[in-house]
Amino acid sequence: MAHLRELVERGPGAHWGQSQLVKHAIDSSSSRVLPLSLLGPPSRIDDPIDPGVLVDLALDRLFGAVTLGLEPFDLSTLFTQPLMDEEAISFRQAITNDLLKADARAPLLDLIEGLEKVERLLQLATRARQPASQQRWLLDAVIVYTETIQMVASQLEPKPWYSEGLGSLAESLVELSNTQYIRDLTVTAHSVAEGLAAIDYLLLVEDNAVTVRRTEANDSNYRDRLNQLFTHLCGPEVLEPTSTAPPRPTTHIDDQILAIVVRLFPEEFANLATFATDHDRFVAPWLVTTERELVFYLSWIEELLALQAQGLPCVVPTVSDAPSTQHVEALYDLALAHDLTSSGTIPVLNQWHLSEDEIVTIITGPNSSGKTTYARSVGQLYHLAALGLPVGATSAVITRAPTIATIFSGQEETNRLVGRLESEILQLQAFFAAAKEHSLLITNEILSSTSVDDAVMLGRLLIERCRERHLSCLIVSFVDELAKPEAGIVSLAAVMDELTYQPTLRFERSAPRTRALALELALRHGLIEPATDD
């Protein structure tokens, strides 16, 4: 099966909204065959997520890698717009469940391949200098278009589609292939092509002169003469010439030869010109947006299939609007997993378990224990789930987060008008001003620029505010005091190897261990004396 990027050859400066497919689309008002949008109703798509959140969660790098080579489809826009409710998410999830099956992806990749061939042929038409050449490229594009519609429709019709979106697409393609317009277009296009294929002319090259004339009855077939001449070299069977190479650029000599051929066969080329005039617009307009939507789904699915080949799991999560127990197994950082594919290693898998009344999670551990990576993986999970896409886990049941915000501690900047602490407090203020019930806030080592006592006080205020407004909060912190056992608060501590004291990059429910680890290391290396019984 072909991969998506093998089918798309548009230049990076191209844009799907200004493609040749769009320029040669028929009037949308005359198109009666309209499938559902595979993205769902526009009214159910929320505002884009903050770009800073994408950076903090490393989703900017991940989506950049996923869309590399597919820039003309502007997929980055689609990857940043979460859905507004459980129903809209379920609509997309049904589509992804269908597309996770290889036999379901195959005809849709054929559809993309056919549309991309049409796009390239139409681009060749725009670059041709001779009208007859432009018209011939258009004719070839029409033939590929009708053949693609009919072939893909025949493949989609018998399949049991479980998703409403792909079921609607299959019905629309089948209906389109059966329209009188497509039938007539197919017959007319092939009739014109057959007339051109029957043209037989003689091209004589002698010194600097090129002569073009109709083939006469007494002209011997040059190909037959060559076959007879080389029979002893290639045997009695002669293969038909084939070529998979792209068309070479035409020269001024080609153009002059074509101009003469057009004059020699006026009827055939008049039919071609009439066809091009009558059928300059032939593409169903909805196919342009449908192709982009399919590329959106397939680009992400192919990324996950590549991770699966490395031994990593993926799953379509269960997402609910109502608060409930949240249970995720074998969660991992997808951006890190992508970065590690070339090395053949995989990230550590973790868990994410919360009961319905647990809304604040405190993550503690020493430096380089994987706290930030774990926090990123949780944020990625909720954003991808809100897009209706599969996530990196073996199982996932979560409550939808209406909005996601991140505050990751950064270095003090000399040109900043406010200090780091004030900047973090202003970001918290902005989050609470915009947050809806069950919104998710992820903070990473904030409040570290103040004293421990002040960090404890401000951290407590943050926790209480989240509990009062039923906002989910994941806090990566060096302040162990924030993780005291209280109702609604979960403490996750980094697990260290008992022998080497090296981080395992795993986390489990436990009281903070950072001080115990520090004492253990100090004792081990002789910085403090072991306690003695008096």
C-alpha positions, -999 to 999 in steps of 0.1 A, spaced: 0 0 0 13 34 -9 21 59 18 6 93 19 37 113 12 45 92 -18 13 105 -35 17 142 -29 42 161 -50 30 197 -47 55 224 -41 58 238 -5 46 272 -18 13 257 -30 -20 259 -11 -49 235 -14 -74 265 -16 -57 278 -48 -49 245 -65 -57 236 -101 -84 213 -87 -101 244 -73 -96 264 -105 -112 236 -126 -140 228 -102 -176 231 -114 -200 256 -99 -207 244 -64 -244 254 -68 -247 228 -96 -233 200 -74 -261 179 -59 -238 153 -44 -225 166 -12 -211 144 16 -208 153 52 -176 171 62 -152 145 77 -143 171 103 -178 175 116 -200 206 116 -179 238 118 -201 250 147 -187 222 168 -151 232 163 -135 253 190 -110 282 188 -74 272 182 -53 262 212 -27 288 223 6 285 204 25 286 237 7 255 249 17 236 217 54 246 224 52 236 261 37 202 252 61 197 223 31 194 200 45 220 177 75 197 169 53 166 166 27 182 143 56 197 123 70 163 117 36 148 109 28 174 83 63 176 68 59 173 30 21 180 33 24 217 38 1 226 9 -29 212 28 -24 236 58 -29 207 83 -14 227 112 -46 246 114 -67 214 118 -43 200 144 -48 230 166 -86 233 167 -102 210 194 -138 200 193 -164 214 216 -183 183 228 -183 146 232 -207 140 203 -184 158 178 -154 138 191 -173 106 187 -180 115 150 -143 118 143 -134 88 164 -157 66 143 -138 77 112 -104 70 127 -116 35 138 -125 28 101 -92 42 88 -72 21 112 -81 -8 90 -57 -12 61 -84 -24 36 -104 7 44 -75 31 39 -65 15 5 -93 30 -17 -91 64 0 -54 65 -7 -63 56 -43 -87 86 -43 -59 109 -31 -35 94 -56 -59 100 -85 -67 136 -74 -29 143 -71 -24 130 -107 -52 153 -119 -35 182 -101 -1 175 -117 -17 171 -152 -35 204 -148 -2 221 -137 14 208 -169 -14 223 -188 -7 257 -173 30 255 -183 23 244 -219 29 270 -246 8 255 -274 -30 256 -270 -32 220 -283 -8 209 -257 -27 226 -230 -59 210 -242 -43 176 -243 -31 178 -207 -66 188 -197 -81 158 -216 -57 135 -198 -67 151 -165 -104 145 -172 -97 109 -181 -77 102 -149 -105 120 -129 -134 100 -143 -114 67 -139 -105 75 -103 -141 84 -94 -154 52 -109 -127 29 -95 -129 43 -60 -167 43 -60 -167 6 -69 -142 -2 -41 -161 18 -15 -197 7 -23 -196 -28 -9 -176 -19 23 -194 -19 57 -186 16 69 -192 21 106 -186 58 106 -213 83 94 -186 104 78 -170 78 56 -204 62 49 -216 96 35 -184 99 14 -189 64 0 -225 72 -9 -216 105 -25 -188 90 -46 -211 62 -58 -238 87 -67 -213 109 -85 -199 80 -105 -235 71 -116 -245 106 -127 -252 112 -163 -226 139 -163 -198 116 -154 -210 89 -178 -212 114 -207 -179 130 -197 -162 96 -197 -175 86 -232 -167 120 -247 -132 121 -232 -123 86 -245 -138 94 -279 -116 124 -283 -85 105 -270 -91 77 -294 -93 101 -323 -59 116 -313 -44 82 -307 -54 72 -343 -33 101 -357 -4 87 -378 22 110 -392 57 108 -406 86 128 -391 116 131 -413 148 146 -400 175 153 -425 205 176 -418 189 207 -403 155 201 -418 125 185 -401 96 175 -423 62 165 -409 35 150 -431 6 126 -430 15 89 -434 7 77 -469 -5 42 -478 29 33 -493 49 44 -463 63 14 -445 58 12 -408 91 23 -393 86 4 -361 80 -29 -380 112 -23 -400 131 -18 -367 116 -50 -353 127 -70 -383 161 -55 -382 167 -64 -346 148 -96 -344 180 -116 -340 189 -95 -310 156 -93 -290 139 -125 -302 106 -129 -319 85 -113 -292 86 -75 -290 74 -58 -259 53 -26 -260 73 4 -250 66 17 -215 78 46 -195 72 57 -159 94 87 -162 77 121 -159 71 140 -191 101 159 -203 98 197 -208 89 206 -244 112 227 -266 104 252 -293 110 224 -318 83 203 -302 60 232 -304 66 238 -341 61 201 -348 29 201 -329 17 232 -347 22 214 -381 4 182 -368 -25 203 -357 -28 217 -393 -25 183 -408 -53 168 -386 -78 197 -382 -108 176 -373 -92 157 -345 -77 188 -329 -110 207 -334 -127 180 -314 -100 184 -287 -104 222 -286 -142 219 -283 -138 193 -255 -115 216 -236 -138 246 -240 -169 226 -229 -152 208 -200 -127 232 -186 -145 229 -153 -151 192 -144 -140 186 -107 -167 182 -80 -158 210 -56 -164 190 -25 -136 166 -35 -110 193 -28 -120 197 8 -126 160 12 -90 153 1 -76 177 26 -97 161 54 -86 126 44 -49 138 44 -55 152 80 -66 118 93 -42 97 73 -12 118 82 -18 111 119 -27 75 115 5 68 95 25 85 123 9 61 148 14 31 126 51 40 124 52 41 162 33 8 164 60 -7 143 85 3 170 63 -16 196 44 13 210 6 12 215 -21 35 202 -58 36 210 -90 56 203 -98 70 238 -132 71 255 -140 108 261 -169 120 282 -182 155 289 -193 144 323 -167 141 351 -158 105 358 -130 82 368 -100 87 344 -79 57 336 -50 56 311 -26 27 307 8 27 290 8 65 283 39 80 267 52 112 252 45 111 215 69 138 205 97 120 223 86 87 207 89 103 173 123 116 180 135 82 192 123 62 161 156 66 143 175 51 173 152 21 176 144 29 213 111 38 228 100 60 257 90 47 291 53 39 295 34 53 325 -2 54 339 -27 82 346 -54 73 371 -78 97 388 -110 92 406 -139 115 399 -132 138 429 -94 139 423 -87 171 404 -52 182 415 -21 161 408 13 170 422 43 155 405 76 154 424 110 139 418 147 148 414 161 165 383 161 144 351 135 120 366 111 125 337 86 149 354 83 173 324 81 144 299 53 129 320 34 162 322 38 167 284 23 132 278 -8 141 298 -13 174 280 -8 157 246 -34 130 256 -61 156 263 -55 177 233 -54 148 208 -85 133 224 -102 167 219 -93 164 182 -110 131 179 -77 113 171 -61 82 185 -36 87 214 -5 70 226 -17 44 252 -31 9 254 -64 22 269 -77 56 278 -109 68 295 -109 105 302 -131 136 308 -128 162 280 -110 193 290 -128 224 275 -95 243 274 -59 235 281 -34 259 295 3 255 304 27 276 324 63 263 321 90 281 341 116 299 319 148 317 325 147 353 337 149 376 307 167 410 312 144 427 287 112 416 303 92 444 320 81 421 349 100 395 369 95 358 364 73 354 395 50 382 384 48 368 349 37 334 362 11 350 384 -3 370 355 -5 338 335 -24 322 363 -47 351 364 -54 348 326 -61 311 330 -87 316 358 -103 344 338 -108 322 307 -112 287 323 -144 267 321 -153 238 344 -129 209 340 -104 229 321 -69 216 324 -39 236 337 -4 221 336 24 240 354 60 230 354 84 242 381 66 276 385 71 297 417 107 286 418 120 321 418 107 329 452 113 315 487 100 280 496 76 295 521 62 319 495 60 290 470 41 269 494 16 298 502 11 306 465 9 269 455 -18 264 482 -38 293 468 -36 278 433 -48 244 445 -77 259 465 -88 280 435 -88 250 412 -108 229 437 -133 257 442 -140 260 404 -136 223 396 -106 228 374 -81 200 367 -46 209 375 -13 190 371 16 206 390 52 197 385 69 211 416 100 210 437 79 220 467 71 187 485 48 204 510 22 209 482 17 171 480 3 166 515 -25 140 515 -58 159 512 -91 153 496 -89 158 458 -51 159 457 -30 131 442 8 128 448 28 112 420 65 106 429 93 96 406 104 59 410 141 55 415 162 24 410 168 10 445 204 0 437 217 27 415 194 56 426 190 64 390 156 75 377 134 49 361 113 76 344 82 60 359 58 75 384 35 60 410 12 72 437 33 80 467 44 107 490 73 128 477 107 111 481 131 138 471 143 145 506 147 108 514 166 104 482 189 133 490 196 119 525 203 85 510 227 98 485 245 120 511 248 90 533 260 67 505 288 92 495 299 99 530 286 135 533 268 126 565 274 100 592 249 72 597 227 76 628 238 55 658 216 41 685 225 56 719 
